[in-house]
Amino acid sequence: MPGSDADFAYLREVVLEESGNVLDSSRDYLFESRLQGLLHETGLKTIPRLVAALREQKQARLKRWLAEAMTVNETSFFRDAAAFELLEKELLPRLIWARESVCRLRLWSAACASGQETYSLAMLVREHFPRLNSWEVEILGTDISRDMIRRARAGRYQRSEVNRGLPALYREKYLRRSEDEWEVVPEIRNMCRFHERNLCEGLLPLEKYDGILLRNVMLYFPAQIRTRLLLDLYRVLPADGFLLLGASEQPGLPEHFQAELAENACYYRPLQAA
Ligand SMILES: C[S@@+](CC[C@H](N)C(=O)[O-])C[C@H]1O[C@@H](n2cnc3c(N)ncnc32)[C@H](O)[C@@H]1O
């Protein structure tokens, strides 16, 4: 039995409440395809039965599961080459210089999907900044989706995923063939850790992160959630830290973040309160 307009409206509401993601009613048809796995695994089988189960609230994790299933997990290694060039040529050299006395660097790939962004950061660090081998380097990847975090931790990718954006040099040095897939080598995996984290829950880490990548996720959030999240991130960035957003995203908080234009990319620097 297909879902009714009222069913889809309710599902959109639950997704917004759980993950902050706004879904457009013109794309309600996506529920059918994206929820196939959930409908099968829960035995609920149809959208109306799923809606009924959600309303009864008998399964605690069902709402979250629905929200996770509806996220867009599109990503790739070294997505947006200009941003990684900026990291390599400007942002990381400056941070490393500033952290010489503590020999510690912390980067956070917030909304890391299946981990390619996080591993790209680790490969970049390993390839271009060998002196960090003796530093304490932490590269954190977080995402709301349990499934994505499981995939990121596994560090195994299909050929098509590897062919999207990963330069041959990096593939040869930092991936190994494993049956039909490619696996990230332990040297790189050990630099990264992954956790489930909902960016809309306001439970951000208390520790400071020198650089935060929040790319291609804010566009799914309504303005109010975006602002709250950016203010949270502002609090975990040190004065000399940086925030990198997706190519088409902006924080829109001029009192908190200053846009810095590099040749082909842009990053945001936290401003000190006057
Ligand atoms: C389009 S992907 C972007 C991945 C990567 N940052 C990139 O630019 O390639 C968006 C990711 O945001 C995650 N996401 C959506 N809502 C989230 C939330 N409230 N908290 C944490 N992650 C969320 C999704 O699960 C998805 O993996």
Ligand as a Chemical Component Dictionary entry (heavy atoms), coordinates in Angstrom:
data_LIG
# 
_chem_comp.id                   LIG 
_chem_comp.type                 NON-POLYMER 
_chem_comp.pdbx_formal_charge   0 
_chem_comp.three_letter_code    LIG 
# 
loop_
_chem_comp_atom.comp_id 
_chem_comp_atom.atom_id 
_chem_comp_atom.alt_atom_id 
_chem_comp_atom.type_symbol 
_chem_comp_atom.charge 
_chem_comp_atom.model_Cartn_x 
_chem_comp_atom.model_Cartn_y 
_chem_comp_atom.model_Cartn_z 
_chem_comp_atom.pdbx_ordinal 
LIG C1  C1  C 0  26.221 15.214 1.436  1  
LIG S1  S1  S 1  27.038 14.403 2.765  2  
LIG C2  C2  C 0  28.509 15.377 2.864  3  
LIG C3  C3  C 0  29.709 14.526 3.221  4  
LIG C4  C4  C 0  31.047 15.290 3.227  5  
LIG N1  N1  N 0  31.076 16.300 4.250  6  
LIG C5  C5  C 0  31.333 15.881 1.882  7  
LIG O1  O1  O 0  31.239 17.100 1.714  8  
LIG O2  O2  O -1 31.633 15.124 0.955  9  
LIG C6  C6  C 0  26.067 14.969 4.134  10 
LIG C7  C7  C 0  26.247 14.109 5.395  11 
LIG O3  O3  O 0  25.655 14.826 6.477  12 
LIG C8  C8  C 0  25.107 13.886 7.369  13 
LIG N2  N2  N 0  24.108 14.558 8.208  14 
LIG C9  C9  C 0  22.882 15.017 7.871  15 
LIG N3  N3  N 0  22.259 15.539 8.938  16 
LIG C10 C10 C 0  23.132 15.428 9.977  17 
LIG C11 C11 C 0  23.074 15.792 11.342 18 
LIG N4  N4  N 0  21.987 16.373 11.878 19 
LIG N5  N5  N 0  24.141 15.524 12.132 20 
LIG C12 C12 C 0  25.244 14.934 11.619 21 
LIG N6  N6  N 0  25.355 14.551 10.338 22 
LIG C13 C13 C 0  24.303 14.803 9.523  23 
LIG C14 C14 C 0  24.501 12.832 6.452  24 
LIG O4  O4  O 0  24.334 11.602 7.124  25 
LIG C15 C15 C 0  25.540 12.769 5.319  26 
LIG O5  O5  O 0  26.439 11.716 5.517  27 
# 
loop_
_chem_comp_bond.comp_id 
_chem_comp_bond.atom_id_1 
_chem_comp_bond.atom_id_2 
_chem_comp_bond.value_order 
_chem_comp_bond.pdbx_ordinal 
LIG C1  S1  SING 1  
LIG S1  C2  SING 2  
LIG S1  C6  SING 3  
LIG C2  C3  SING 4  
LIG C3  C4  SING 5  
LIG C4  N1  SING 6  
LIG C4  C5  SING 7  
LIG C5  O1  DOUB 8  
LIG C5  O2  SING 9  
LIG C6  C7  SING 10 
LIG C7  O3  SING 11 
LIG C7  C15 SING 12 
LIG O3  C8  SING 13 
LIG C8  N2  SING 14 
LIG C8  C14 SING 15 
LIG N2  C9  SING 16 
LIG N2  C13 SING 17 
LIG C9  N3  DOUB 18 
LIG N3  C10 SING 19 
LIG C10 C11 SING 20 
LIG C10 C13 DOUB 21 
LIG C11 N4  SING 22 
LIG C11 N5  DOUB 23 
LIG N5  C12 SING 24 
LIG C12 N6  DOUB 25 
LIG N6  C13 SING 26 
LIG C14 O4  SING 27 
LIG C14 C15 SING 28 
LIG C15 O5  SING 29 
# 
